[in-house]
Amino acid sequence: MATLDGISQKQILVHATLVGLTPLIPFPFVDDMVKGQLQRRLVRTLADVHGLDLGMPDVKVLADDPPRSWVKGVAVSTALYPLRVVLRKTFIVLQGKRIVDLASDCYHRGYLTDHAFRERWCAPLGPRRAADVRAAVDAVCAEVPTRPVAHALRTGFNEARAATTDLAGTLLRALGRVPPDAPPEEVQRVVDDAALGGASGIAERLRRAVAEVPAEHFDDMRRRLDEKLGAS
């Protein structure tokens, strides 16, 4: 399977679990903010695992989503707000594909970023700027089929359906107590306190499911990334 050490694998799956659940947050803008904070947290964690001292600008380059239309974001978030509040558990079912898609994207990007850090591709330990690594990760994600991992994650989430519902409820209750004008650091603290422990159990289900993905899928991902970053 994947050539990930235990720490990296667990961190990627925990963060993928939480990123996947962000569409369930019923507060406009908070869902995207939490998703962004989680993605940055994952990059910082993986960098620490490999002894890579990244500044925040490089963390953002590697972690942040491409800019999207502010007007479109407002419209979508506002339109879904009543549905999220009223349906709650049912909304998990309705958002099932999006949960899996977000978790799968987070897993693939985390896996590739971890590989780049492990192989010393990324500055300051390696020859490539964070922007070069991000461009290579984006290109590989656009090329490789995501279905094998997405299917595995869907299986894992289905097996952990009760735990996923409980974790979503815990996260929503905790965020509901955060003042609207709270800084991002406070929102992240609440997410960490409320969700990281609960996400570990779900992540273990996902780990067992991802272990069934053929090793060739991950071999191909690593090969493509190395080629784009200049391996001989």
N, C-alpha and C positions, 0 to 999 in steps of 0.2 A: 504494500500500500504506500501511502505518502511517507517521505523521509522527514518526518517531523519528530522533534523530541517531545516528551510528554508535556512539558510546560507550554511550549508553543501551541500544540494541538489543543490543549484544554483552553488556553486563552482565546484562540481563534473561535472555537465552538461556543464558548460562553458569550463572547461578544456577538457572534453571528445569531445566537438565540435572541439576545436583547435587541439587536438591530431589526431582526425579523418582527419583533412585537411592537415596534414603534408606530406602525399604522393604527394601533388600537388606542393610542393616547388621544383622548377626546378634546384636546385643547389646541386650537389653531396656533401654528408656529412652534409650539413646544415639541411636537413630534419630530419635526425636522431638526430642531436644536439638539434634542437628546440624541438623535441618530448621528449628527455630526460630532458631538462630544464622545460618543462611544467609538466612532471610527478613529478619532484622534487618540483616544485612550489605548486602543488596540495597537496602533502604530508605535506609540511611546513604549508600551509594554514589550512588544517584540524587539524594539531597538535595545531596551535594557537587557533582555535575555542574551543578546549577542554583543553586549558591551559597546554599543554604538551611541555616541553622544550627539543626538539630534536637537537642533534648536527648533523653537515653535514654528518659524516660517517653513522649515523643511517638513515638519510633521504635517502641517496644513497641506503642503503640496502633495504629499503622499496619501493623505487621508480624505480630504474634502471632496464632495461631489462637484461636478462642473456646475457653473452658475445656471440657474433656470429663471424663467420669467417670473418676476415678483407678482405681477398681476394674476398670472395663471395659478401660482402657488396659493395666493389668497383665496381665489375663487374655489379651488378644489378643497382646501382645508375648511373653509366656511360652509361649503355645501355638505360636507361629510359630518360636520360637528353634531347636528341633532341625531343623526343615525348612530354615531358612536356612543352618545350618551344614553340613548333609549335602548339600544339592542344589547350592548355589552357582550355577553357570552355568544349570542347569535352572530355578532359582528366578527368574532374570531373565525367562524365558519365561512362567512361571506368574504373575509380577507385572506382565506387560506392560501390561495395562489400567491398573493403579494407577500405574505409572510415567508413562504418558501423561497420566492424569487429574491427577496432582500437578504435572507439568510445565506442563500447560495452565492450571491454576489459578494457578500462580506467574506464568506469562507474562501472563495477563489482568490480574492484580492489579498486576504490575510496570508494565504498559503504562498502566493508568489512573492509578496513583500518579505515574508520570513525567509524564503529561499535566497532572495537578493541580499538580505542582511547576512545570512549564514555564509554565503559564498564571497562575502566582502566586495560586492559590486558597488555599494553605496558609500559616498563620501560622508564623513571624513576618513573612514577606514579604507575606502575603495576609490576607483577612478571615475565613477559616474555620479553626476549631480542627482539630487533627489528628483528633479524634473525629468531627467533621462530615465530613471527607474520607473517613475509614474507613467511616462509615455509607453515604456515597454510593457508594463503591467496592463495598461489599458488595451494595448494591441493584442496581447495574448488572450485577454478576456473576450475580446471581440472575435477571436479566431476559433477558440476551442469550444466544443459542445458542452453546455452546462448541464445537460439532461442527466448524466450519471450521478452527479453530486446532488442535484435538485431532487431526483427521485429518492435517493438515500435520505436526504433531510426530510422529505415529506413522510417517509416511513417512520423516521424517528419522532417527528412531531405527532404523528397519529398514535404511536405507542405511548407518548407522554402527554396525551390530550388533557387529562385531568390536571396534571402538574402545570401544563402551559396555561390553562384557564385560571388556575390559582395564582400563578405568577403574574399574569396580566392584571388580575384583580388587585393584587398587592401593589403593583406598580401604579395603577390608576389611583388607588386610595392615597398612596404616599404623595403623588404629584398633586392631588386635589388639595393637599394641605400647604402647598408651596404658594407664597404670595405671587400675584401676577408680575410684579416688578422685581422678583428675585433675580440675582445675577446667575449666569450660566454655571458658576462653580457650585452654587447652592443646589441647583437642579441636578447636577452631576452627583453631588454627595447623596442626595435623596435616592437617585437611581442606584448608586453603589450599595447603600445601606439596605434598600428594599429588595433589590433584585439579584445581585450577584450570587448570593448564597443559593437562592432558588433556582437560578439558571444553571448551576453546576450539575444538579441532578438531570435536568433535561439535556445538557451538553453530553453527559455520559451516554444517554440513549442515542444521541446523534453520532457520537464517536463509534459506537458499535455498528450503526447503520453505514456510516462512511467507510468503515473498514471493509465492507463488502464491495466497494467500488474497485474495478480492476486497476491494478498498479500501472498499467499502460497509460491510463488517463493522466496520472500525475507525472509519469515519466515524460509524456509529451509536453505537458505544461512547462516543466523545468527546462527541457531542451529548447523550446521556443523562446523562453525568457533569456536563456544563456546566449542564444544566437543573436537576439536583438540587442543584448548588452555587449556583444563583441567577443564571446568565447571562441577559441580556436577549435 
